[in-house]
Amino acid sequence: MTAENRKKHDEKEKRIKDAVALKEPDRVPMTPGPQLYPVFHSGYTVAEVVYDTSLEKIRNALIKYHLDFDPDAGTDVGQLYAGEGPIMETIRPKNMRLAGMPGEGAIGDNSLQQFIEYPLLLDDEFDEFFKDRMSWAFRKALPRIAGIFEPLAKMRYSFGDANMAARQMAHIFSDPEFQAMIEDFKKIDAFYNERQSKVNKIREDIQDLGFPMMRAMGGGLVPFDGYSDFLRGSVLAMEDFYERPEDIERYIDESWAEAEPRILASKGKDEGKHIFVPLHKGFDGFMSGEFYRKYYWKHLQKLILAIIESGKVPYIYTEGKYDSRLDFLTEVPPGKVLYHFETVDMAVAKKKLGGIACIAGGFPAALLDWGKPEQVRDEVKKLLDVCAPGGGFIFETSCGMGNAKRENVEIMFETVREFGVY
């Protein structure tokens, strides 16, 4: 990193850290989530990026985005599945689709990845799930989420002498389908080891240009989101509030008991960086305030405190409307948390959370796609007027940027630089 880029890097990093600590930096930091925008801005399709295993296309797109718009934080490859198209065809997922992936349920070449939600844990499997979760996962859950795991459905075991156990396992593991699965596993492991090296190099390149990488590797998940997203699906999870409340509580408590030690064990690594925690099912209307505290906030609050104890910043990414949850979000240590909002009254959020937590988001990303430059400018100024005073605010779009108009993205950055000065 050159001396000039080091100076730029340190200024940007301080700007963000000051905002999180509820101080007034030299100006409002701007870290809009670019998501697919760099891909389109560089003239690629999403499918091209997903199937480019060299990662050169995503590298070019990200570097061009950073140099053209000069955000305050670096953005890396993230969750765009760049380069993963071919290996995903080996995995054969049943619950997601990527741009460019052939076969049933194919999506457009410029679509963000699409997840298909359906229950993995069926009504008659709860006893088995809690009694022998590993057996249930191997024989039932994994074959339901991807074709590569289908041979695992044949796994059976019984206790006996060594000879009997060895013969039984040898018969299973020697099956041609099982052997093919193992060979595919070897390919997958080699692919992701090589890919991670390329991802790390892209992160280094962007940071060397003077853009601090504020987000730590990995992320966090509220236990109820795991229950709803991956085990039961949204509809059955809502039914379970009334028909299986004890099963929900048992799962989310057990899940947190496993997760907490892993978070705390990361202390000393990525100190001061942000841990991304997306909130999928906590939004207004999905559950009552009573249920939110009992099934959701209880563990979200613990997750936030554990991340803070590990020396990092919880970056809590609320999805959907979150106005009725703001009072819950005040129950955290001051100056330690960053809340991103998609759909919320930002004036109310500032009033309730000012002096407690840094807030971000609230700018309608769709305006960059469909609005006029003067509309973008007016909306940025309005948001700054409400949220910037007193510090504790980072300018971000409500959600990831898509196929935005370049002139709108330019005016967005320019307006923050002009009117976000303290």
MARTORNU-836142 format. One record per residue: residue in one letter; x, y, z of N, C-alpha, C in turn. Coordinates in steps of 0.1 Angstrom, whole numbers, padded with zeros to 4 digits, always signed. Example, Ala and Ser with C-alpha at 12.3 -4.5 7.8 and 13.67 -1.06 7.14 Angstrom:
BEGIN
A+0132-0057+0078+0123-0045+0078+0132-0033+0078 S+0128-0022+0071+0137-0011+0071+0129+0000+0079 
end
This chain:
BEGIN
M+0008-0012+0000+0000+0000+0000+0009+0012+0000 T+0006+0022-0009+0014+0034-0010+0011+0043+0002 A+0019+0052+0005+0017+0062+0016+0004+0069+0014 E+0001+0073+0002-0011+0081-0001-0024+0072+0001 N-0023+0059-0003-0034+0050-0001-0036+0047+0014 R-0025+0046+0021-0025+0043+0036-0033+0055+0043 K-0029+0067+0039-0036+0079+0045-0051+0078+0042 K-0055+0075+0030-0069+0074+0026-0076+0063+0034 H-0069+0052+0035-0075+0040+0042-0077+0044+0056 D-0068+0050+0063-0069+0053+0077-0080+0064+0080 E-0081+0073+0071-0091+0084+0072-0105+0077+0071 K-0107+0069+0061-0120+0062+0059-0123+0053+0071 E-0113+0046+0076-0116+0037+0087-0120+0044+0099 K-0113+0055+0102-0116+0064+0114-0130+0070+0113 R-0133+0074+0101-0147+0079+0098-0158+0070+0102 I-0156+0057+0098-0166+0047+0101-0166+0043+0116 K-0154+0042+0122-0153+0038+0136-0159+0050+0145 D-0156+0062+0141-0162+0073+0149-0177+0073+0148 A-0183+0070+0137-0198+0070+0136-0203+0058+0144 V-0197+0047+0144-0202+0035+0152-0201+0039+0167 A-0191+0046+0171-0189+0051+0185-0198+0063+0188 L-0207+0067+0179-0216+0078+0182-0209+0091+0182 K-0198+0092+0176-0191+0105+0175-0195+0112+0161 E-0191+0124+0160-0193+0131+0147-0179+0131+0140 P-0178+0123+0129-0166+0123+0121-0165+0136+0113 D-0155+0136+0104-0153+0148+0096-0165+0150+0086 R-0171+0138+0082-0184+0138+0074-0190+0125+0076 V-0203+0124+0071-0210+0111+0072-0203+0101+0063 P-0200+0089+0069-0194+0079+0061-0205+0073+0051 M-0200+0069+0039-0209+0064+0029-0205+0050+0025 T-0213+0040+0028-0209+0026+0025-0221+0019+0019 P-0227+0024+0009-0239+0017+0003-0235+0003-0002 G-0244-0007+0000-0241-0020-0004-0243-0022-0019 P-0231-0023-0026-0232-0023-0041-0239-0036-0047 Q-0238-0047-0040-0244-0060-0045-0241-0062-0060 L-0251-0062-0068-0249-0065-0083-0244-0053-0091 Y-0245-0041-0085-0242-0029-0093-0228-0029-0100 P-0218-0033-0093-0204-0033-0099-0204-0042-0112 V-0212-0053-0111-0213-0062-0123-0218-0055-0135 F-0230-0049-0133-0236-0042-0144-0228-0030-0148 H-0222-0023-0139-0214-0011-0141-0202-0014-0150 S-0197-0027-0149-0186-0031-0157-0190-0038-0170 G-0202-0039-0173-0207-0045-0185-0208-0060-0186 Y-0208-0066-0174-0209-0081-0174-0224-0084-0170 T-0227-0097-0173-0239-0102-0168-0236-0110-0155 V-0246-0112-0147-0244-0119-0134-0240-0133-0137 A-0246-0139-0148-0242-0153-0151-0227-0154-0155 E-0222-0144-0162-0208-0144-0166-0199-0144-0153 V-0203-0136-0144-0195-0136-0131-0196-0149-0123 V-0208-0154-0123-0210-0167-0116-0202-0178-0122 Y-0200-0178-0135-0194-0189-0142-0179-0186-0145 D-0174-0175-0141-0160-0172-0143-0151-0177-0131 T-0146-0189-0132-0139-0194-0120-0126-0188-0118 S-0121-0180-0127-0108-0172-0125-0110-0161-0115 L-0123-0156-0113-0127-0145-0105-0122-0131-0111 E-0117-0132-0123-0112-0119-0129-0123-0109-0132 K-0134-0114-0136-0145-0105-0139-0150-0098-0126 I-0152-0105-0115-0157-0099-0103-0146-0090-0098 R-0133-0094-0099-0122-0085-0095-0123-0072-0103 N-0124-0073-0116-0124-0061-0124-0136-0052-0120 A-0147-0058-0118-0160-0051-0115-0158-0043-0102 L-0153-0050-0092-0152-0044-0078-0142-0033-0078 I-0130-0035-0085-0120-0024-0085-0125-0012-0092 K-0132-0014-0104-0138-0003-0111-0148+0005-0102 Y-0156-0002-0095-0166+0004-0087-0159+0013-0076 H-0149+0007-0069-0142+0015-0059-0135+0027-0064 L-0129+0026-0075-0121+0037-0081-0130+0048-0087 D-0142+0044-0092-0151+0053-0098-0159+0061-0088 F-0162+0055-0077-0171+0062-0067-0166+0064-0054 D-0154+0058-0050-0147+0061-0038-0156+0060-0025 P-0162+0048-0023-0169+0047-0010-0159+0046+0002 D-0165+0046+0014-0157+0047+0026-0152+0033+0031 A-0158+0023+0025-0154+0009+0030-0152+0001+0017 G-0143-0009+0018-0141-0018+0007-0152-0029+0007 T-0156-0033-0005-0165-0044-0007-0158-0056-0014 D-0159-0068-0009-0152-0079-0015-0163-0087-0023 V-0159-0100-0026-0167-0108-0035-0181-0111-0028 G-0181-0112-0015-0193-0114-0008-0201-0126-0011 Q-0214-0125-0012-0223-0137-0014-0229-0137-0028 L-0221-0133-0038-0226-0133-0052-0224-0146-0059 Y-0218-0155-0052-0214-0168-0058-0206-0167-0070 A-0197-0157-0070-0188-0155-0082-0179-0167-0084 G-0179-0172-0096-0171-0183-0099-0176-0197-0095 E-0187-0197-0088-0192-0210-0082-0202-0218-0091 G-0205-0212-0103-0215-0219-0111-0212-0233-0114 P-0199-0236-0120-0196-0250-0124-0197-0259-0112 I-0191-0255-0100-0191-0265-0089-0205-0266-0083 M-0213-0256-0084-0227-0258-0080-0235-0268-0088 E-0231-0270-0101-0237-0280-0109-0233-0294-0104 T-0221-0295-0098-0217-0307-0092-0225-0310-0079 I-0227-0299-0071-0234-0301-0059-0249-0304-0061 R-0255-0298-0072-0269-0299-0076-0278-0295-0065 P-0278-0282-0061-0287-0278-0050-0302-0279-0055 K-0310-0282-0045-0325-0283-0048-0332-0271-0042 N-0325-0263-0033-0332-0252-0027-0326-0238-0031 M-0319-0238-0042-0314-0225-0047-0311-0226-0062 R-0311-0214-0069-0308-0213-0083-0298-0201-0084 L-0288-0203-0093-0279-0192-0096-0281-0188-0111 A-0278-0175-0114-0279-0171-0128-0269-0179-0136 G-0275-0183-0148-0267-0191-0157-0268-0206-0155 M-0273-0210-0143-0274-0225-0140-0285-0231-0149 P-0282-0241-0156-0292-0248-0165-0302-0256-0157 G-0312-0261-0163-0321-0271-0157-0334-0265-0152 E-0342-0273-0146-0355-0269-0141-0354-0257-0131 G-0363-0247-0133-0363-0236-0124-0352-0226-0127 A-0347-0226-0140-0336-0217-0143-0341-0202-0142 I-0332-0194-0137-0335-0179-0135-0328-0171-0146 G-0331-0158-0147-0325-0149-0157-0310-0148-0155 D-0303-0144-0165-0288-0143-0165-0284-0131-0157 N-0293-0122-0153-0290-0110-0145-0297-0110-0132 S-0301-0122-0127-0308-0123-0115-0298-0126-0103 L-0301-0120-0092-0295-0124-0079-0299-0138-0076 Q-0290-0146-0069-0294-0160-0066-0307-0160-0059 Q-0315-0171-0062-0328-0172-0056-0329-0185-0048 F-0334-0183-0035-0335-0194-0026-0349-0200-0026 I-0351-0213-0026-0364-0219-0026-0366-0225-0012 E-0376-0219-0005-0378-0223+0009-0389-0235+0009 Y-0385-0245+0016-0395-0256+0019-0390-0263+0031 P-0399-0270+0038-0395-0277+0051-0386-0288+0049 L-0375-0289+0057-0366-0300+0058-0371-0310+0069 L-0375-0303+0080-0380-0311+0091-0395-0313+0091 L-0399-0325+0089-0413-0328+0087-0420-0330+0101 D-0433-0330+0100-0441-0330+0113-0438-0343+0121 D-0436-0354+0114-0434-0367+0121-0420-0370+0124 E-0411-0360+0123-0397-0363+0125-0391-0356+0137 F-0399-0349+0145-0393-0341+0156-0386-0350+0166 D-0392-0361+0170-0386-0370+0180-0373-0375+0175 E-0372-0379+0162-0359-0383+0157-0349-0372+0156 F-0354-0360+0153-0345-0348+0151-0338-0345+0165 F-0346-0345+0176-0340-0342+0189-0332-0354+0194 K-0336-0366+0191-0330-0378+0197-0316-0381+0190 D-0316-0380+0176-0304-0383+0169-0303-0374+0157 R-0299-0362+0159-0299-0352+0149-0289-0355+0138 M-0278-0361+0141-0268-0364+0131-0273-0374+0121 S-0280-0385+0126-0286-0395+0117-0297-0388+0108 W-0305-0380+0114-0316-0373+0107-0310-0364+0096 A-0299-0357+0099-0293-0348+0090-0287-0355+0078 F-0280-0366+0081-0274-0374+0070-0284-0381+0061 R-0293-0388+0067-0302-0396+0060-0314-0389+0054 K-0318-0377+0059-0330-0371+0055-0328-0356+0050 A-0322-0348+0059-0321-0334+0055-0311-0332+0043 L-0299-0337+0044-0290-0334+0033-0294-0339+0020 P-0300-0351+0019-0305-0355+0005-0316-0347+0000 R-0323-0340+0009-0334-0331+0005-0329-0317+0000 I-0317-0314+0003-0312-0300-0002-0303-0301-0014 A-0297-0312-0017-0288-0313-0029-0287-0327-0034 G-0286-0328-0047-0284-0341-0053-0272-0348-0049 I-0261-0341-0047-0249-0348-0043-0250-0356-0031 F-0259-0353-0022-0261-0360-0009-0270-0372-0010 E-0276-0374-0021-0287-0385-0022-0282-0399-0017 P-0269-0402-0020-0265-0416-0015-0265-0417+0000 L-0264-0405+0007-0264-0406+0022-0277-0412+0027 A-0288-0411+0019-0301-0416+0024-0300-0431+0026 K-0290-0438+0021-0289-0453+0022-0282-0456+0035 M-0276-0447+0042-0268-0450+0054-0276-0456+0065 R-0272-0467+0070-0278-0474+0082-0266-0479+0090 Y-0268-0480+0103-0258-0486+0111-0264-0494+0122 S-0257-0504+0127-0261-0511+0139-0249-0515+0147 F-0251-0516+0160-0239-0519+0168-0237-0534+0169 G-0225-0538+0169-0222-0553+0169-0207-0554+0170 D-0202-0565+0167-0187-0567+0168-0181-0560+0156 A-0168-0558+0157-0160-0551+0147-0162-0556+0133 N-0163-0569+0131-0164-0576+0118-0178-0572+0112 M-0188-0573+0120-0201-0570+0115-0202-0555+0111 A-0197-0546+0119-0197-0532+0116-0189-0528+0104 A-0178-0535+0103-0169-0532+0091-0175-0537+0078 R-0182-0548+0078-0188-0554+0066-0200-0545+0062 Q-0207-0540+0072-0219-0531+0069-0214-0518+0063 M-0204-0512+0069-0199-0499+0064-0192-0501+0050 A-0185-0512+0049-0178-0514+0036-0188-0516+0025 H-0200-0522+0028-0210-0524+0017-0216-0510+0013 I-0218-0502+0023-0223-0488+0020-0213-0480+0013 F-0201-0479+0018-0191-0470+0012-0186-0475-0001 S-0187-0488-0004-0183-0493-0017-0193-0491-0028 D-0205-0487-0025-0215-0485-0035-0210-0475-0045 P-0212-0477-0058-0207-0468-0068-0212-0454-0067 E-0224-0452-0063-0230-0438-0060-0222-0431-0049 F-0219-0439-0038-0212-0434-0027-0198-0430-0031 Q-0192-0438-0039-0178-0435-0043-0178-0423-0052 A-0188-0422-0061-0188-0410-0069-0190-0397-0061 M-0198-0398-0050-0200-0387-0041-0187-0383-0035 I-0180-0392-0030-0167-0389-0024-0157-0383-0033 E-0157-0387-0046-0148-0381-0056-0153-0366-0058 D-0166-0364-0058-0171-0351-0060-0167-0342-0048 F-0168-0348-0036-0163-0340-0024-0149-0336-0026 K-0140-0344-0031-0126-0341-0033-0125-0329-0042 K-0133-0329-0053-0132-0318-0063-0137-0305-0056 I-0148-0306-0048-0154-0294-0042-0144-0288-0032 D-0137-0297-0024-0128-0292-0014-0116-0285-0021 A-0111-0291-0032-0100-0284-0039-0104-0271-0045 F-0116-0271-0051-0121-0259-0057-0122-0247-0047 Y-0128-0250-0035-0130-0239-0026-0117-0235-0019 N-0108-0244-0018-0095-0240-0012-0088-0230-0022 E-0088-0233-0035-0083-0224-0045-0090-0211-0046 R-0104-0212-0046-0112-0200-0047-0109-0191-0035 Q-0108-0196-0023-0105-0188-0011-0093-0180-0013 S-0083-0186-0019-0070-0178-0021-0072-0167-0030 K-0080-0169-0041-0083-0158-0050-0092-0147-0043 V-0101-0151-0035-0110-0141-0028-0101-0133-0018 N-0092-0139-0011-0083-0132-0002-0074-0122-0010 K-0070-0126-0022-0061-0117-0030-0069-0105-0034 I-0082-0107-0038-0091-0095-0042-0093-0086-0030 R-0095-0091-0018-0096-0083-0006-0084-0075-0004 E-0072-0081-0005-0059-0074-0004-0058-0063-0014 D-0061-0066-0026-0060-0056-0037-0069-0044-0034 I-0081-0046-0030-0090-0035-0027-0085-0027-0015 Q-0081-0034-0005-0075-0027+0007-0063-0019+0003 D-0054-0024-0005-0042-0017-0010-0045-0004-0017 L-0057-0003-0023-0061+0009-0030-0066+0020-0020 G-0067+0016-0007-0071+0026+0003-0085+0024+0009 F-0091+0013+0006-0104+0010+0011-0104+0000+0022 P-0107+0004+0034-0107-0005+0046-0118-0016+0045 M-0114-0028+0047-0123-0040+0047-0128-0041+0062 M-0140-0035+0064-0146-0034+0077-0153-0047+0081 R-0157-0055+0072-0165-0066+0075-0156-0078+0077 A-0158-0085+0089-0150-0097+0092-0156-0109+0084 M-0147-0119+0082-0152-0131+0075-0162-0138+0084 G-0172-0144+0077-0183-0151+0085-0194-0142+0088 G-0203-0147+0096-0215-0139+0100-0222-0145+0112 G-0233-0140+0116-0241-0145+0126-0255-0148+0122 L-0262-0156+0129-0276-0160+0126-0284-0161+0139 V-0296-0155+0139-0305-0156+0150-0311-0170+0150 P-0311-0178+0161-0315-0192+0160-0329-0194+0154 F-0339-0184+0157-0352-0186+0151-0351-0185+0136 D-0342-0177+0130-0341-0176+0116-0336-0190+0110 G-0327-0196+0117-0323-0210+0113-0334-0219+0113 Y-0343-0219+0124-0354-0227+0125-0364-0225+0113 S-0367-0212+0111-0377-0209+0100-0371-0211+0086 D-0359-0206+0084-0353-0206+0070-0351-0220+0066 F-0344-0228+0074-0338-0241+0070-0346-0253+0074 L-0353-0252+0086-0359-0265+0091-0374-0266+0087 R-0381-0255+0090-0396-0256+0088-0402-0247+0077 G-0395-0237+0073-0401-0228+0063-0410-0218+0070 S-0413-0207+0064-0421-0196+0070-0435-0200+0075 V-0442-0207+0066-0456-0210+0070-0457-0220+0081 L-0449-0231+0081-0449-0240+0092-0444-0234+0105 A-0434-0225+0104-0428-0219+0116-0439-0210+0123 M-0447-0203+0115-0458-0196+0121-0468-0205+0128 E-0471-0216+0121-0481-0225+0128-0475-0231+0141 D-0461-0233+0141-0455-0239+0152-0455-0230+0165 F-0457-0216+0163-0459-0208+0174-0470-0213+0183 Y-0480-0219+0177-0492-0223+0184-0493-0238+0186 E-0487-0246+0177-0488-0260+0178-0476-0267+0183 R-0464-0260+0182-0451-0266+0187-0443-0256+0194 P-0448-0248+0203-0440-0238+0210-0428-0244+0217 E-0430-0255+0224-0419-0262+0231-0408-0266+0222 D-0411-0271+0210-0401-0275+0201-0393-0263+0195 I-0400-0252+0193-0392-0240+0189-0382-0236+0200 E-0388-0235+0212-0379-0231+0223-0367-0241+0225 R-0370-0253+0224-0359-0263+0226-0348-0261+0215 Y-0353-0260+0203-0343-0258+0192-0335-0246+0193 I-0342-0234+0195-0334-0222+0196-0325-0221+0208 D-0329-0227+0219-0320-0227+0231-0308-0236+0228 E-0310-0248+0222-0299-0257+0219-0290-0251+0209 S-0296-0244+0199-0288-0238+0188-0279-0227+0194 W-0284-0219+0203-0276-0208+0209-0265-0214+0218 A-0268-0225+0225-0258-0231+0233-0246-0236+0225 E-0248-0240+0213-0238-0244+0204-0230-0232+0198 A-0238-0221+0195-0232-0210+0187-0224-0201+0196 E-0228-0199+0209-0221-0189+0217-0207-0192+0219 P-0203-0204+0222-0188-0207+0224-0180-0204+0212 R-0186-0207+0200-0178-0204+0187-0176-0190+0186 I-0186-0181+0189-0184-0167+0188-0173-0162+0197 L-0174-0166+0210-0165-0161+0220-0151-0166+0217 A-0150-0178+0211-0136-0183+0207-0129-0175+0197 S-0137-0166+0190-0130-0158+0179-0124-0145+0185 K-0125-0144+0198-0119-0132+0204-0104-0131+0201 G-0100-0119+0197-0086-0117+0193-0084-0117+0178 K-0094-0121+0170-0094-0122+0156-0103-0112+0150 D-0099-0104+0140-0107-0094+0134-0112-0084+0143 E-0104-0080+0153-0109-0070+0163-0113-0057+0157 G-0125-0052+0161-0130-0040+0156-0137-0040+0143 K-0137-0052+0136-0144-0054+0123-0159-0057+0126 H-0167-0057+0115-0181-0059+0117-0185-0073+0113 I-0194-0079+0122-0200-0092+0119-0214-0090+0114 F-0216-0095+0102-0229-0093+0095-0239-0103+0101 V-0250-0097+0105-0261-0105+0110-0274-0101+0103 P-0278-0109+0093-0291-0105+0086-0303-0110+0094 L-0313-0102+0096-0325-0106+0103-0336-0109+0093 H-0339-0122+0091-0348-0126+0081-0363-0126+0085 K-0366-0130+0097-0380-0132+0101-0384-0124+0112 G-0377-0113+0116-0381-0105+0127-0389-0093+0124 F-0392-0091+0112-0399-0079+0108-0413-0077+0113 D-0418-0065+0112-0432-0062+0116-0442-0072+0109 G-0451-0077+0117-0462-0085+0111-0459-0100+0110 F-0447-0104+0111-0444-0118+0111-0448-0125+0124 M-0446-0117+0135-0449-0122+0148-0453-0111+0157 S-0460-0113+0168-0464-0103+0177-0452-0098+0185 G-0453-0087+0192-0442-0082+0200-0439-0092+0211 E-0449-0099+0217-0447-0109+0227-0439-0120+0222 F-0442-0125+0210-0435-0136+0204-0421-0131+0200 Y-0420-0119+0195-0407-0114+0191-0397-0114+0203 R-0401-0110+0214-0392-0110+0226-0389-0124+0230 K-0399-0133+0230-0397-0147+0234-0389-0155+0225 Y-0392-0154+0212-0385-0163+0202-0374-0157+0194 Y-0373-0144+0194-0364-0137+0185-0354-0128+0192 W-0359-0118+0199-0350-0108+0205-0342-0115+0216 K-0347-0124+0223-0340-0131+0234-0326-0135+0230 H-0326-0141+0218-0313-0147+0213-0305-0136+0205 L-0313-0128+0198-0306-0117+0190-0298-0108+0200 Q-0304-0105+0211-0297-0097+0221-0285-0104+0226 K-0286-0117+0229-0274-0125+0233-0264-0126+0223 L-0268-0127+0210-0259-0127+0199-0251-0114+0198 I-0258-0103+0199-0252-0090+0199-0241-0088+0210 L-0245-0092+0222-0236-0091+0233-0224-0100+0232 A-0225-0112+0226-0214-0121+0224-0205-0116+0214 I-0210-0110+0203-0201-0104+0193-0193-0093+0199 I-0200-0084+0207-0193-0073+0213-0182-0079+0222 E-0185-0089+0230-0175-0095+0239-0163-0101+0231 S-0166-0105+0219-0155-0111+0211-0146-0100+0205 G-0149-0088+0207-0141-0077+0202-0145-0071+0189 K-0157-0075+0184-0161-0070+0171-0174-0062+0172 V-0179-0057+0161-0191-0048+0160-0202-0056+0154 P-0213-0058+0161-0225-0064+0154-0231-0055+0144 Y-0231-0059+0131-0237-0052+0120-0251-0058+0118 I-0261-0053+0124-0274-0059+0124-0282-0054+0112 Y-0285-0063+0103-0291-0059+0090-0305-0063+0090 T-0314-0054+0094-0328-0056+0095-0334-0057+0081 E-0343-0067+0079-0349-0068+0066-0364-0066+0067 G-0370-0059+0058-0385-0056+0059-0387-0044+0069 K-0400-0042+0071-0404-0031+0080-0401-0034+0095 Y-0395-0025+0102-0390-0027+0115-0394-0017+0125 D-0404-0009+0123-0408+0002+0132-0412-0003+0145 S-0419-0014+0146-0424-0019+0159-0414-0025+0168 R-0402-0027+0162-0391-0034+0169-0381-0024+0175 L-0382-0012+0172-0372-0002+0176-0369-0002+0191 D-0380-0003+0199-0378-0002+0214-0369-0014+0218 F-0371-0026+0212-0362-0037+0216-0347-0034+0213 L-0345-0028+0201-0331-0025+0197-0324-0015+0206 T-0331-0009+0215-0324+0001+0224-0317-0007+0235 E-0320-0020+0237-0315-0027+0248-0302-0033+0246 V-0292-0024+0242-0278-0029+0239-0269-0018+0245 P-0256-0022+0247-0246-0012+0253-0244-0001+0243 P-0244+0012+0247-0242+0023+0238-0229+0023+0231 G-0229+0027+0218-0218+0029+0210-0211+0016+0206 K-0218+0005+0206-0211-0008+0202-0218-0015+0191 V-0230-0010+0186-0238-0017+0176-0241-0008+0164 L-0241-0015+0152-0245-0008+0140-0258-0015+0135 Y-0269-0007+0134-0282-0012+0129-0284-0006+0115 H-0286-0015+0105-0290-0011+0092-0305-0013+0090 F-0312-0003+0084-0326-0004+0082-0330-0004+0067 E-0339-0013+0064-0344-0013+0050-0357-0004+0049 T-0367-0007+0057-0379+0000+0057-0383+0004+0071 V-0380+0017+0075-0383+0021+0088-0385+0037+0087 D-0392+0043+0097-0392+0057+0098-0379+0061+0104 M-0370+0067+0096-0356+0070+0100-0356+0081+0111 A-0366+0090+0110-0367+0100+0121-0369+0094+0134 V-0378+0084+0134-0382+0078+0147-0370+0069+0152 A-0363+0062+0142-0352+0054+0145-0341+0063+0151 K-0338+0075+0146-0328+0084+0151-0332+0088+0165 K-0345+0091+0167-0349+0096+0180-0347+0085+0191 K-0351+0073+0188-0351+0062+0197-0337+0057+0200 L-0329+0056+0189-0316+0050+0190-0304+0059+0191 G-0306+0072+0188-0296+0082+0189-0290+0082+0203 G-0277+0081+0204-0270+0080+0217-0269+0066+0222 I-0275+0056+0215-0274+0042+0218-0267+0034+0208 A-0271+0036+0195-0265+0028+0184-0264+0036+0172 C-0254+0033+0164-0252+0039+0151-0263+0033+0141 I-0269+0041+0133-0279+0037+0124-0274+0039+0109 A-0280+0031+0100-0276+0032+0086-0288+0027+0078 G-0287+0030+0065-0298+0026+0056-0309+0036+0054 G-0320+0032+0050-0332+0041+0049-0333+0048+0035 F-0322+0048+0027-0323+0055+0014-0329+0044+0004 P-0340+0047-0003-0346+0037-0012-0338+0034-0024 A-0332+0022-0024-0323+0018-0035-0330+0018-0048 A-0343+0016-0049-0350+0016-0061-0350+0029-0068 L-0348+0040-0060-0347+0053-0066-0335+0055-0075 L-0325+0047-0073-0313+0048-0081-0316+0041-0095 D-0325+0032-0095-0329+0025-0108-0338+0033-0116 W-0348+0039-0109-0360+0045-0116-0361+0060-0115 G-0354+0066-0105-0356+0080-0102-0347+0089-0111 K-0350+0102-0110-0342+0112-0117-0331+0118-0107 P-0320+0123-0112-0309+0128-0104-0314+0138-0093 E-0323+0147-0097-0327+0156-0087-0335+0150-0076 Q-0343+0139-0079-0350+0132-0069-0340+0125-0059 V-0330+0119-0065-0319+0113-0057-0313+0123-0047 R-0309+0134-0053-0303+0145-0045-0312+0149-0033 D-0325+0151-0036-0334+0156-0026-0336+0146-0015 E-0336+0133-0019-0338+0122-0009-0326+0121+0000 V-0314+0122-0006-0302+0121+0002-0301+0132+0012 K-0304+0145+0007-0304+0156+0016-0314+0155+0028 K-0326+0150+0025-0336+0148+0035-0331+0138+0045 L-0325+0127+0041-0320+0117+0050-0309+0122+0059 L-0300+0130+0053-0289+0136+0061-0294+0146+0071 D-0304+0154+0067-0310+0163+0077-0316+0156+0089 V-0321+0145+0087-0328+0138+0098-0318+0130+0106 C-0308+0123+0100-0300+0113+0107-0286+0118+0110 A-0281+0127+0103-0267+0131+0105-0264+0139+0118 P-0272+0148+0123-0269+0156+0134-0265+0148+0147 G-0254+0152+0153-0250+0145+0165-0241+0132+0162 G-0240+0129+0149-0232+0117+0146-0240+0104+0147 G-0233+0093+0147-0239+0080+0148-0248+0076+0136 F-0243+0080+0124-0251+0077+0112-0241+0074+0101 I-0244+0063+0094-0236+0059+0082-0246+0059+0070 F-0242+0065+0059-0252+0065+0048-0250+0052+0040 E-0262+0045+0039-0263+0033+0031-0276+0032+0024 T-0277+0025+0013-0289+0023+0007-0298+0013+0015 S-0311+0013+0012-0320+0004+0020-0316-0010+0018 C-0312-0014+0006-0308-0028+0003-0297-0027-0008 G-0293-0038-0013-0282-0038-0023-0286-0031-0035 M-0276-0025-0042-0279-0017-0054-0279-0027-0066 G-0288-0025-0075-0290-0033-0087-0285-0027-0100 N-0294-0026-0110-0291-0021-0123-0293-0006-0122 A-0286+0002-0114-0289+0016-0112-0283+0024-0123 K-0289+0036-0125-0283+0045-0135-0270+0052-0129 R-0260+0052-0137-0247+0057-0133-0249+0072-0127 E-0256+0080-0135-0258+0094-0130-0264+0095-0117 N-0273+0086-0113-0279+0086-0100-0270+0081-0089 V-0261+0072-0092-0251+0067-0083-0241+0079-0080 E-0237+0085-0091-0228+0096-0089-0234+0108-0081 I-0246+0111-0083-0252+0122-0076-0254+0118-0061 M-0257+0106-0059-0258+0101-0045-0245+0103-0037 F-0234+0099-0043-0221+0100-0036-0218+0115-0035 E-0220+0123-0045-0216+0137-0045-0224+0145-0034 T-0237+0141-0033-0245+0148-0023-0241+0145-0009 V-0238+0133-0006-0233+0130+0007-0220+0137+0010 R-0211+0138+0001-0198+0145+0003-0201+0160+0005 E-0211+0166-0002-0213+0180-0001-0221+0184+0012 F-0231+0176+0015-0240+0180+0026-0238+0171+0039 G-0230+0161+0038-0228+0153+0050-0216+0157+0059 V-0211+0170+0057-0199+0175+0064-0204+0180+0078 Y-0196+0177+0088-0200+0182+0101-0193+0195+0104 
end
